[in-house]
Amino acid sequence: MQRLRLGLAPYLLILPSFIYLAVFFAWPMGRSLQLAFVRDSQILPVLSEPQEDADVVGRLPMQIEVAVVDRLKTEELLPNGRTRPVYWFKVVGEAENGDTIEGWVHQKNLFIKSRTESDTARVVSGEGAKEWTLDYIERMVNDYRFQEALKTTLLLIVLILPIQFVLAITMALVLQSRLRGNTLFLYIYAIPLGISDLAAGLVWVTIFTQRGYLNTFLQQLGLIDQPYIFLSADRQHWMIVAIVLAEVWRATSIVMVIVVSGLQAIPHEYLEAGELFGANLWQRLRHIILPLLKPSLQVALILRTILAFQVFAVVVAITGGRVLTVLAYETYRWYDPGDSGFNNPNMAAAYAGFIMLISLAFALVYLRTVRTQEEAARE
Amino acid sequence: MLRRKMRSLIVLLVILVLTGTLGAYAQTGKVTFMSTQFNTVEESDKARAILADFGEVDFVPSEEGPMIDLLKAEAQAGSGTVDLVGALHGTFPVLAQEDVLFDLSDLLAEIQAEYELPEAFVELGKLGTEDYQYYIPWMQATYIMAAHKDALQYLPEGADLNALTWEQLAAWAKNIYDATGEAKLGLPVAGLFHRFLEGYLYPSFTGGMVTGFKSAEAAAMWEWFKTDLWPYVHPQSIAYEFMQEPLLAGEVLVAFDHTARLINAFNERPEDFVGFPAPAGPAGRGFMPVVVGLGIPFTAPNPDGAEALLKYMLSPETQARVLKDLAFFPVVGGVDTSGLSAGVAIEAGAVAAQANSPDALPALLPVGLGARGGEINEIYRNAFSRIVLNGEDIQTVLDQEGANLQKLLDETGAPCWPPDAPSEGACQLK
């Protein structure tokens, strides 16, 4: 009896969060992944009579030429007192299976040069039909900007993560060392946590731009006569430097917070024992602290890598997104219905799915390689 | 107590406005004019001042996307609020596909009986059909060149500013570079640069926008652009959106851009800057007119008012005021161009010289791409980035991006448009 109740209770407790995750994460994620593989194709039903509710005699694919053999003009009275001519065309065309289909279609489904005279027309719309496709994936992989974006994103990860981890561990050790005034360090280190990534990007733009702080500073030192243009197409390495600096400045403290909590979990006895046997700081770090920090480092690594695949605002602020691009920016551009975007949610979904896949792959690799000793011993 | 009453009164008013109850009391003579142009506050005020002389007009500036959505929704509901629609040519194919616009052929005939309209623009308004006038051209803009007068001393020998060739432009930019040590030619690479490639370079060198995309002429053009022109283009061009600021700041001395994105330079310092036509290449002087049109939706509550307002907008007097106050160029003949501000006068001269030059080759915007118009721009931009910025092999890039272009044309079934020769079915690359 007792066992049974215990068996149900944990699941009941999990249920609310499970429902929350299912409704707000799993469901939208599944739908957006589906977008990457489903095409909203259209197919035109051809009717037996020139009326909306007539029988369907066959269906025609999009963008084919059809012969117009008859037409019917009716007039619809509009609420503003005008009339609107409505045409029905009797067309002959070839269905996908090769059958010849003859019947009536409404004007809105055809592109026709002259409604009164043309004897051919092109099928341009119909009713929606969904079909599975790999087109979007194929287009994404073959897109030149995709390869550029992937290269830049990976390059940024390779450059940023090691710097961040060395810095974060050093900062955490400084905080732990109980020096005088170490709370002051904590506050200073934590400031970037409260800054949005776009703001961080803009801060570094004002430093690196033609009339920015860096150029002014160098000019005052007398090192250069004219402002040096850091952010230009043929000096992409400077853009990378600016992005790396901005990202390190902005996102190192989150790693530090995780490392600090990991450090606090290490029992003092271990360190004292090490000291007793004459281990110096480096030896203690290498043989006691780092091995015991592995679980927190693993968490931080996974978190930082996933976030690095989503890096967006800093890159856009510094490069304008035209010269250097990253995966998240490409996703946005395909989605964006405005002037600089392509209004294509399917392609955006393909990119989003790719980012998810690559993040998952990295997370799995980390989970396997940065294992704690107990985990390794268990196998 | 009083404040409470006031508050409920305000809430009631807001509800009334939102549900349109108040709107129902509007007078029948009112015309609602929705436009994607003039949607900054300053421009809207000037437009309203012009419209006020017509009568009671509710001028509603809007972005393109919301306007399309609104018109679609009104068509589905069967009743609407918008009488007259003003938008760029590129907006109309979407509206035509939704079948929401009246055929304005009869109205056009009335207008053409009084004033002259350019045949090419009237054709554009038919969107590829023969007898359905989706919009009537309203006004135009284009892209021209601007230069600081200090740059004129470096013009290559024998060059005529109003009949430059691309070779001469490159030589000019090189002279400036040699003399000042800086690249001072500016291109709006972060702005409307794709129009520079589609409507200016390609037509000038290949005679078309699309069919010659990967031709030998195109390869030679890119080679020239990369080695003869780009080294003398200001390196910050990749970040320029509008050229008027770098011109005014003195960062560049010669620039190419849309007339609306140069006007501040001409207006603020008319004595310092000159405007002139874009250069010509072996195939002619390619240039791209930007056409803004007017259409009337089926759901217009006041179609008579809309027609009257449309006629008013096309009268030479109104066209002159639009040019003077808003720097958009007229489409009808017989417009009085005296009394223009100095900046607009400079631009008007350059626009006329460009359109009337003997080798003029107008390149129009694509008609048949529908909602996928943005993708064609990206293909041209990608070709530029890969060839000029990344130094990839020219023919390889043109073949790959040409395949993307062909795919886009096949999928949309878009026939060739001027300056390419007309095609049966989807346009095919050479």
HADDOCK unambig.tbl for C-alpha pairs under 7 A between the chains (distance, minus, plus):
assign (segid A and resid 63 and name CA) (segid B and resid 413 and name CA) 6.41 0.50 0.50
assign (segid A and resid 80 and name CA) (segid B and resid 300 and name CA) 6.85 0.50 0.50
assign (segid A and resid 80 and name CA) (segid B and resid 301 and name CA) 5.34 0.50 0.50
assign (segid A and resid 80 and name CA) (segid B and resid 302 and name CA) 6.65 0.50 0.50
assign (segid A and resid 108 and name CA) (segid B and resid 99 and name CA) 6.35 0.50 0.50
assign (segid A and resid 112 and name CA) (segid B and resid 129 and name CA) 6.61 0.50 0.50
assign (segid A and resid 113 and name CA) (segid B and resid 128 and name CA) 6.77 0.50 0.50
assign (segid A and resid 113 and name CA) (segid B and resid 129 and name CA) 4.00 0.50 0.50
assign (segid A and resid 113 and name CA) (segid B and resid 130 and name CA) 5.13 0.50 0.50
assign (segid A and resid 114 and name CA) (segid B and resid 129 and name CA) 6.10 0.50 0.50
assign (segid A and resid 114 and name CA) (segid B and resid 130 and name CA) 5.26 0.50 0.50
assign (segid A and resid 114 and name CA) (segid B and resid 131 and name CA) 5.55 0.50 0.50
assign (segid A and resid 232 and name CA) (segid B and resid 235 and name CA) 5.82 0.50 0.50
assign (segid A and resid 232 and name CA) (segid B and resid 236 and name CA) 5.70 0.50 0.50
assign (segid A and resid 232 and name CA) (segid B and resid 238 and name CA) 6.87 0.50 0.50
assign (segid A and resid 233 and name CA) (segid B and resid 235 and name CA) 6.94 0.50 0.50
assign (segid A and resid 233 and name CA) (segid B and resid 238 and name CA) 6.63 0.50 0.50
assign (segid A and resid 233 and name CA) (segid B and resid 389 and name CA) 6.68 0.50 0.50
assign (segid A and resid 320 and name CA) (segid B and resid 239 and name CA) 6.94 0.50 0.50
assign (segid A and resid 341 and name CA) (segid B and resid 374 and name CA) 6.85 0.50 0.50
assign (segid A and resid 342 and name CA) (segid B and resid 372 and name CA) 6.97 0.50 0.50
assign (segid A and resid 342 and name CA) (segid B and resid 374 and name CA) 5.51 0.50 0.50
assign (segid A and resid 342 and name CA) (segid B and resid 375 and name CA) 6.17 0.50 0.50
